[in-house]
Amino acid sequence: MTVKNKSFSARSWLFAPGDSEKKMQKATDGSADIVIFDLEDAVAEERKTEARSLVARFLDKQSVAAKERLWVRVNPLDGEHTLTDLVAVMPSNPGGIMLPKTYDVKDVELLDHYLTALEAAYDIEQGSTKVIVLVTETANGMYTTGSYRGAPRVVAMTWGAEDLADAVGASVNTNNDGSYGFTYELARSLCLLGASAADVAPIETIQGDFRDLDKLRLRAEKVRRDGYRGMLAIHPAQVEVINAAFTPSAEELAEAQEIVDLFAANPGAGTIGFKGAMVDRPHLARAQALLALAEKL
């Protein structure tokens, strides 16, 4: 089953632990574009059953429109909890599912089978449940980030550094200056390339130090320049910084419109002088993409 609308855009993706109604409510009341109720890493093994019920009850209290931005991170398919998670929360019709620790596109295809059956069982529109995949949390997943083109339901891809470090047996994933080591920068790049190949939104991973908002702003602005379209958050304080970083400024939009207008006035030109430099068709494509992105926000 393929999601009908692939032109999906969301800047901030805020996690909230599925075993805390207070934190889920706070996240829902905030300005995150997407809120992800977490049944995986944020919930201890002995609390997973309780968390499933709590998330389902919380979703049941929300309007259909409100639930479009309320997603659930289920447990990974190589464990014992995924199907139980889905059976618990799908009757409440969450807006989407985050699938962690994927190995390749076959994981998404299996998830699609589960979701299709559950949508039919609970009279949910077929194919309406969107999916974001975490594609670099396993060593095998690093080799398959380009395999998701045409993957059912997938509207976004993101990456992770913590589980990847565990997978490869690393003691740390950062350099002495706090930047990510080579393997994890590679993961970031492979996620970006994989999302581009799949024509879905690339989403940057979390910043664990939620108090350093200046560092967050610089990082979010940097990865947006690289091509990322949003970022995961672990604390409500991070959301406004992320939203601002991934929102094109008035100056950017004005310049993009100038470039579009310039080529429209010179339809046969491949290269045109603009503000003391030369712009060509790739500049036009980026300008058009920026304007299209702004319309979705």
C-alpha positions as a Markdown table, in Angstrom:
| # | Residue | x | y | z |
|---|---|---|---|---|
| 1 | Met | 0.0 | 0.0 | 0.0 |
| 2 | Thr | 1.5 | 3.4 | -1.1 |
| 3 | Val | 0.7 | 6.6 | 0.8 |
| 4 | Lys | -1.2 | 8.8 | -1.6 |
| 5 | Asn | 0.7 | 12.0 | -0.8 |
| 6 | Lys | 4.5 | 11.9 | -0.9 |
| 7 | Ser | 4.9 | 15.7 | -0.8 |
| 8 | Phe | 5.2 | 15.5 | 2.9 |
| 9 | Ser | 7.0 | 18.2 | 5.0 |
| 10 | Ala | 7.6 | 18.5 | 8.8 |
| 11 | Arg | 10.4 | 20.5 | 10.4 |
| 12 | Ser | 10.4 | 19.3 | 14.1 |
| 13 | Trp | 9.8 | 15.8 | 15.3 |
| 14 | Leu | 9.5 | 15.7 | 19.1 |
| 15 | Phe | 9.7 | 12.5 | 21.1 |
| 16 | Ala | 7.6 | 11.9 | 24.2 |
| 17 | Pro | 7.8 | 8.8 | 26.3 |
| 18 | Gly | 4.8 | 6.6 | 25.9 |
| 19 | Asp | 4.6 | 5.8 | 29.6 |
| 20 | Ser | 4.1 | 9.4 | 30.7 |
| 21 | Glu | 0.7 | 11.0 | 30.0 |
| 22 | Lys | 2.0 | 14.3 | 31.4 |
| 23 | Lys | 4.9 | 14.4 | 28.9 |
| 24 | Met | 2.7 | 13.3 | 26.0 |
| 25 | Gln | 0.3 | 16.1 | 26.8 |
| 26 | Lys | 3.0 | 18.7 | 27.1 |
| 27 | Ala | 4.5 | 17.6 | 23.7 |
| 28 | Thr | 1.0 | 17.6 | 22.1 |
| 29 | Asp | 0.3 | 21.1 | 23.4 |
| 30 | Gly | 3.5 | 22.5 | 22.0 |
| 31 | Ser | 4.4 | 23.6 | 18.5 |
| 32 | Ala | 6.2 | 20.5 | 17.1 |
| 33 | Asp | 5.1 | 19.7 | 13.6 |
| 34 | Ile | 5.1 | 16.0 | 14.6 |
| 35 | Val | 5.0 | 14.4 | 18.0 |
| 36 | Ile | 6.2 | 10.8 | 18.4 |
| 37 | Phe | 5.0 | 8.8 | 21.3 |
| 38 | Asp | 7.8 | 6.4 | 22.0 |
| 39 | Leu | 7.3 | 2.8 | 22.9 |
| 40 | Glu | 10.9 | 1.8 | 22.2 |
| 41 | Asp | 14.0 | 3.3 | 23.9 |
| 42 | Ala | 12.1 | 5.6 | 26.3 |
| 43 | Val | 10.2 | 2.8 | 27.9 |
| 44 | Ala | 11.7 | 0.1 | 30.1 |
| 45 | Glu | 10.9 | -3.5 | 29.3 |
| 46 | Glu | 8.6 | -3.9 | 32.3 |
| 47 | Arg | 6.5 | -0.9 | 31.4 |
| 48 | Lys | 5.9 | -1.6 | 27.7 |
| 49 | Thr | 2.5 | -3.1 | 28.2 |
| 50 | Glu | 1.4 | -0.2 | 30.3 |
| 51 | Ala | 2.8 | 2.3 | 27.8 |
| 52 | Arg | 0.9 | 0.7 | 24.9 |
| 53 | Ser | -2.4 | 1.1 | 26.7 |
| 54 | Leu | -1.5 | 4.7 | 27.8 |
| 55 | Val | -0.7 | 5.8 | 24.3 |
| 56 | Ala | -3.8 | 4.2 | 22.9 |
| 57 | Arg | -6.0 | 5.9 | 25.5 |
| 58 | Phe | -4.3 | 9.2 | 24.9 |
| 59 | Leu | -4.9 | 9.0 | 21.1 |
| 60 | Asp | -8.5 | 8.0 | 21.6 |
| 61 | Lys | -9.1 | 11.4 | 23.3 |
| 62 | Gln | -7.8 | 13.4 | 20.3 |
| 63 | Ser | -9.7 | 14.6 | 17.3 |
| 64 | Val | -9.1 | 13.0 | 13.9 |
| 65 | Ala | -7.4 | 16.2 | 12.7 |
| 66 | Ala | -5.2 | 16.4 | 15.8 |
| 67 | Lys | -4.0 | 12.8 | 15.4 |
| 68 | Glu | -2.5 | 13.6 | 12.0 |
| 69 | Arg | 0.6 | 15.0 | 13.8 |
| 70 | Leu | 0.6 | 12.3 | 16.6 |
| 71 | Trp | 2.8 | 9.4 | 15.6 |
| 72 | Val | 4.1 | 6.3 | 17.4 |
| 73 | Arg | 7.6 | 4.8 | 17.5 |
| 74 | Val | 7.1 | 1.1 | 17.8 |
| 75 | Asn | 9.8 | -1.4 | 18.7 |
| 76 | Pro | 12.1 | -2.9 | 16.0 |
| 77 | Leu | 11.0 | -5.8 | 13.9 |
| 78 | Asp | 13.9 | -8.0 | 15.0 |
| 79 | Gly | 12.4 | -8.1 | 18.5 |
| 80 | Glu | 9.2 | -9.5 | 20.0 |
| 81 | His | 7.2 | -6.3 | 20.5 |
| 82 | Thr | 6.4 | -4.7 | 17.1 |
| 83 | Leu | 3.2 | -6.5 | 16.2 |
| 84 | Thr | 1.9 | -6.2 | 19.8 |
| 85 | Asp | 2.6 | -2.5 | 19.6 |
| 86 | Leu | 0.7 | -2.1 | 16.4 |
| 87 | Val | -2.3 | -4.1 | 17.5 |
| 88 | Ala | -2.5 | -1.9 | 20.6 |
| 89 | Val | -2.2 | 1.5 | 18.9 |
| 90 | Met | -3.6 | 1.2 | 15.4 |
| 91 | Pro | -7.3 | 1.1 | 16.5 |
| 92 | Ser | -6.7 | 4.6 | 17.8 |
| 93 | Asn | -5.5 | 5.7 | 14.3 |
| 94 | Pro | -2.2 | 7.5 | 14.9 |
| 95 | Gly | -1.0 | 9.8 | 12.1 |
| 96 | Gly | 2.1 | 7.7 | 11.4 |
| 97 | Ile | 4.6 | 5.1 | 12.6 |
| 98 | Met | 8.3 | 5.4 | 13.2 |
| 99 | Leu | 10.1 | 2.1 | 12.5 |
| 100 | Pro | 13.5 | 1.9 | 14.2 |
| 101 | Lys | 16.6 | -0.3 | 13.5 |
| 102 | Thr | 15.6 | -1.2 | 9.9 |
| 103 | Tyr | 17.9 | -3.5 | 7.9 |
| 104 | Asp | 16.5 | -2.7 | 4.5 |
| 105 | Val | 13.3 | -2.1 | 2.5 |
| 106 | Lys | 12.0 | -5.6 | 3.3 |
| 107 | Asp | 11.3 | -4.3 | 6.9 |
| 108 | Val | 9.1 | -1.6 | 5.5 |
| 109 | Glu | 7.3 | -4.0 | 3.2 |
| 110 | Leu | 6.5 | -6.3 | 6.2 |
| 111 | Leu | 5.3 | -3.3 | 8.2 |
| 112 | Asp | 3.1 | -2.3 | 5.3 |
| 113 | His | 1.5 | -5.7 | 5.4 |
| 114 | Tyr | 0.8 | -5.3 | 9.1 |
| 115 | Leu | -0.6 | -1.8 | 8.7 |
| 116 | Thr | -2.8 | -2.7 | 5.7 |
| 117 | Ala | -4.4 | -5.5 | 7.7 |
| 118 | Leu | -4.9 | -3.4 | 10.7 |
| 119 | Glu | -6.4 | -0.5 | 8.7 |
| 120 | Ala | -8.9 | -2.9 | 7.2 |
| 121 | Ala | -9.8 | -4.3 | 10.6 |
| 122 | Tyr | -10.4 | -1.0 | 12.1 |
| 123 | Asp | -12.0 | 0.8 | 9.2 |
| 124 | Ile | -9.1 | 3.2 | 8.7 |
| 125 | Glu | -8.5 | 4.6 | 5.2 |
| 126 | Gln | -6.2 | 2.2 | 3.4 |
| 127 | Gly | -2.6 | 3.5 | 3.0 |
| 128 | Ser | -3.3 | 6.6 | 5.2 |
| 129 | Thr | -0.8 | 5.6 | 8.0 |
| 130 | Lys | 2.5 | 7.2 | 7.1 |
| 131 | Val | 5.9 | 5.8 | 8.0 |
| 132 | Ile | 9.3 | 7.3 | 8.9 |
| 133 | Val | 12.3 | 4.9 | 9.0 |
| 134 | Leu | 15.4 | 5.0 | 11.1 |
| 135 | Val | 17.9 | 3.7 | 8.5 |
| 136 | Thr | 21.4 | 3.7 | 10.1 |
| 137 | Glu | 20.9 | 2.1 | 13.6 |
| 138 | Thr | 22.2 | -1.3 | 12.4 |
| 139 | Ala | 25.5 | -2.0 | 10.6 |
| 140 | Asn | 23.6 | -3.7 | 7.8 |
| 141 | Gly | 21.3 | -0.7 | 7.5 |
| 142 | Met | 24.3 | 1.4 | 6.5 |
| 143 | Tyr | 24.6 | -0.5 | 3.3 |
| 144 | Thr | 21.0 | -0.3 | 2.3 |
| 145 | Thr | 20.0 | 3.3 | 2.7 |
| 146 | Gly | 19.5 | 3.5 | -1.1 |
| 147 | Ser | 17.0 | 0.7 | -1.2 |
| 148 | Tyr | 13.9 | 2.6 | -0.1 |
| 149 | Arg | 12.8 | 4.1 | -3.5 |
| 150 | Gly | 9.2 | 3.2 | -3.9 |
| 151 | Ala | 8.9 | 1.8 | -0.4 |
| 152 | Pro | 5.3 | 1.7 | 0.7 |
| 153 | Arg | 4.1 | 4.4 | 3.0 |
| 154 | Val | 7.5 | 6.0 | 3.6 |
| 155 | Val | 7.5 | 9.8 | 3.7 |
| 156 | Ala | 10.7 | 10.5 | 5.6 |
| 157 | Met | 14.0 | 8.9 | 6.6 |
| 158 | Thr | 16.2 | 9.6 | 9.6 |
| 159 | Trp | 19.3 | 8.3 | 11.1 |
| 160 | Gly | 20.7 | 7.5 | 14.5 |
| 161 | Ala | 24.2 | 7.5 | 16.1 |
| 162 | Glu | 23.6 | 5.9 | 19.5 |
| 163 | Asp | 22.3 | 2.5 | 18.4 |
| 164 | Leu | 24.8 | 2.5 | 15.5 |
| 165 | Ala | 27.7 | 2.9 | 18.1 |
| 166 | Asp | 26.3 | -0.1 | 20.0 |
| 167 | Ala | 26.0 | -2.1 | 16.8 |
| 168 | Val | 29.7 | -1.6 | 15.9 |
| 169 | Gly | 31.0 | -1.9 | 19.4 |
| 170 | Ala | 32.2 | 1.7 | 19.7 |
| 171 | Ser | 32.7 | 3.2 | 23.1 |
| 172 | Val | 31.9 | 6.7 | 21.8 |
| 173 | Asn | 30.6 | 8.2 | 18.6 |
| 174 | Thr | 32.1 | 11.6 | 18.8 |
| 175 | Asn | 35.5 | 13.2 | 18.4 |
| 176 | Asn | 37.3 | 15.1 | 21.1 |
| 177 | Asp | 35.7 | 18.3 | 20.0 |
| 178 | Gly | 32.2 | 16.9 | 20.3 |
| 179 | Ser | 31.6 | 16.4 | 16.6 |
| 180 | Tyr | 30.5 | 13.1 | 15.2 |
| 181 | Gly | 33.2 | 10.6 | 14.2 |
| 182 | Phe | 33.7 | 9.6 | 10.6 |
| 183 | Thr | 31.3 | 6.6 | 10.7 |
| 184 | Tyr | 28.5 | 8.7 | 12.0 |
| 185 | Glu | 29.0 | 11.5 | 9.6 |
| 186 | Leu | 28.9 | 8.8 | 6.9 |
| 187 | Ala | 25.6 | 7.7 | 8.4 |
| 188 | Arg | 24.3 | 11.2 | 8.1 |
| 189 | Ser | 25.4 | 11.4 | 4.5 |
| 190 | Leu | 24.0 | 8.0 | 3.5 |
| 191 | Cys | 20.6 | 8.9 | 5.1 |
| 192 | Leu | 20.5 | 12.2 | 3.1 |
| 193 | Leu | 21.4 | 10.4 | -0.2 |
| 194 | Gly | 19.0 | 7.6 | 0.5 |
| 195 | Ala | 16.1 | 10.0 | 1.2 |
| 196 | Ser | 17.0 | 11.9 | -1.9 |
| 197 | Ala | 17.0 | 8.7 | -4.0 |
| 198 | Ala | 13.6 | 7.7 | -2.5 |
| 199 | Asp | 12.2 | 11.2 | -3.0 |
| 200 | Val | 11.2 | 11.5 | 0.7 |
| 201 | Ala | 12.1 | 14.0 | 3.4 |
| 202 | Pro | 15.5 | 13.6 | 5.1 |
| 203 | Ile | 15.3 | 14.3 | 8.9 |
| 204 | Glu | 18.3 | 15.0 | 11.1 |
| 205 | Thr | 18.9 | 12.9 | 14.2 |
| 206 | Ile | 18.6 | 14.3 | 17.8 |
| 207 | Gln | 21.0 | 16.5 | 19.7 |
| 208 | Gly | 21.3 | 14.9 | 23.1 |
| 209 | Asp | 22.3 | 18.1 | 25.0 |
| 210 | Phe | 18.9 | 19.8 | 25.0 |
| 211 | Arg | 20.2 | 22.7 | 27.1 |
| 212 | Asp | 22.7 | 24.0 | 24.4 |
| 213 | Leu | 20.2 | 25.8 | 22.1 |
| 214 | Asp | 23.0 | 27.8 | 20.4 |
| 215 | Lys | 24.7 | 24.6 | 19.4 |
| 216 | Leu | 21.4 | 23.2 | 18.2 |
| 217 | Arg | 20.7 | 26.3 | 16.1 |
| 218 | Leu | 24.1 | 26.1 | 14.4 |
| 219 | Arg | 23.7 | 22.4 | 13.7 |
| 220 | Ala | 20.2 | 22.6 | 12.4 |
| 221 | Glu | 21.1 | 25.5 | 10.1 |
| 222 | Lys | 24.1 | 23.6 | 8.8 |
| 223 | Val | 22.2 | 20.3 | 8.0 |
| 224 | Arg | 19.4 | 22.3 | 6.4 |
| 225 | Arg | 22.0 | 23.8 | 4.0 |
| 226 | Asp | 23.2 | 20.3 | 3.4 |
| 227 | Gly | 19.7 | 19.2 | 2.3 |
| 228 | Tyr | 18.0 | 18.0 | 5.4 |
| 229 | Arg | 14.4 | 19.1 | 5.8 |
| 230 | Gly | 13.8 | 18.7 | 9.6 |
| 231 | Met | 15.2 | 17.4 | 12.8 |
| 232 | Leu | 14.3 | 15.1 | 15.7 |
| 233 | Ala | 13.9 | 16.6 | 19.2 |
| 234 | Ile | 14.0 | 15.1 | 22.6 |
| 235 | His | 12.9 | 18.2 | 24.6 |
| 236 | Pro | 10.2 | 20.8 | 24.0 |
| 237 | Ala | 12.7 | 23.6 | 24.4 |
| 238 | Gln | 14.4 | 22.4 | 21.1 |
| 239 | Val | 11.3 | 22.7 | 19.0 |
| 240 | Glu | 11.2 | 26.5 | 18.3 |
| 241 | Val | 14.9 | 26.5 | 17.4 |
| 242 | Ile | 14.4 | 23.7 | 15.0 |
| 243 | Asn | 11.3 | 25.2 | 13.4 |
| 244 | Ala | 13.1 | 28.5 | 12.9 |
| 245 | Ala | 16.2 | 26.8 | 11.4 |
| 246 | Phe | 14.1 | 24.9 | 8.9 |
| 247 | Thr | 11.9 | 27.7 | 7.8 |
| 248 | Pro | 13.2 | 29.7 | 4.8 |
| 249 | Ser | 13.8 | 33.3 | 5.6 |
| 250 | Ala | 12.1 | 36.2 | 3.8 |
| 251 | Glu | 15.4 | 37.1 | 2.2 |
| 252 | Glu | 16.0 | 33.5 | 1.0 |
| 253 | Leu | 12.5 | 33.4 | -0.5 |
| 254 | Ala | 12.9 | 36.8 | -2.2 |
| 255 | Glu | 16.2 | 35.8 | -3.8 |
| 256 | Ala | 14.7 | 32.5 | -5.0 |
| 257 | Gln | 11.7 | 34.3 | -6.5 |
| 258 | Glu | 14.2 | 36.7 | -8.3 |
| 259 | Ile | 16.0 | 33.7 | -9.8 |
| 260 | Val | 12.7 | 32.1 | -10.9 |
| 261 | Asp | 11.5 | 35.4 | -12.4 |
| 262 | Leu | 14.9 | 35.9 | -14.2 |
| 263 | Phe | 14.7 | 32.6 | -15.9 |
| 264 | Ala | 11.1 | 33.1 | -16.8 |
| 265 | Ala | 12.0 | 36.3 | -18.5 |
| 266 | Asn | 14.8 | 34.6 | -20.4 |
| 267 | Pro | 13.3 | 31.2 | -21.3 |
| 268 | Gly | 16.0 | 30.1 | -23.7 |
| 269 | Ala | 19.0 | 30.9 | -21.4 |
| 270 | Gly | 21.0 | 28.2 | -19.6 |
| 271 | Thr | 23.2 | 30.7 | -17.7 |
| 272 | Ile | 22.3 | 34.2 | -16.5 |
| 273 | Gly | 24.2 | 36.9 | -14.6 |
| 274 | Phe | 22.7 | 37.5 | -11.2 |
| 275 | Lys | 24.1 | 39.8 | -8.5 |
| 276 | Gly | 27.7 | 39.7 | -9.8 |
| 277 | Ala | 27.7 | 36.0 | -10.4 |
| 278 | Met | 26.4 | 33.4 | -12.9 |
| 279 | Val | 23.4 | 31.2 | -12.1 |
| 280 | Asp | 22.4 | 28.2 | -14.2 |
| 281 | Arg | 19.6 | 25.6 | -14.3 |
| 282 | Pro | 20.6 | 23.9 | -11.1 |
| 283 | His | 20.3 | 27.2 | -9.3 |
| 284 | Leu | 16.8 | 27.6 | -10.8 |
| 285 | Ala | 15.8 | 24.1 | -9.6 |
| 286 | Arg | 17.0 | 24.8 | -6.1 |
| 287 | Ala | 15.1 | 28.1 | -6.1 |
| 288 | Gln | 11.9 | 26.4 | -7.3 |
| 289 | Ala | 12.3 | 23.7 | -4.6 |
| 290 | Leu | 12.7 | 26.3 | -1.9 |
| 291 | Leu | 9.6 | 28.1 | -2.9 |
| 292 | Ala | 7.7 | 24.9 | -3.1 |
| 293 | Leu | 8.9 | 23.9 | 0.4 |
| 294 | Ala | 7.8 | 27.2 | 1.8 |
| 295 | Glu | 4.3 | 26.6 | 0.6 |
| 296 | Lys | 4.0 | 23.4 | 2.6 |
| 297 | Leu | 5.1 | 25.0 | 5.9 |
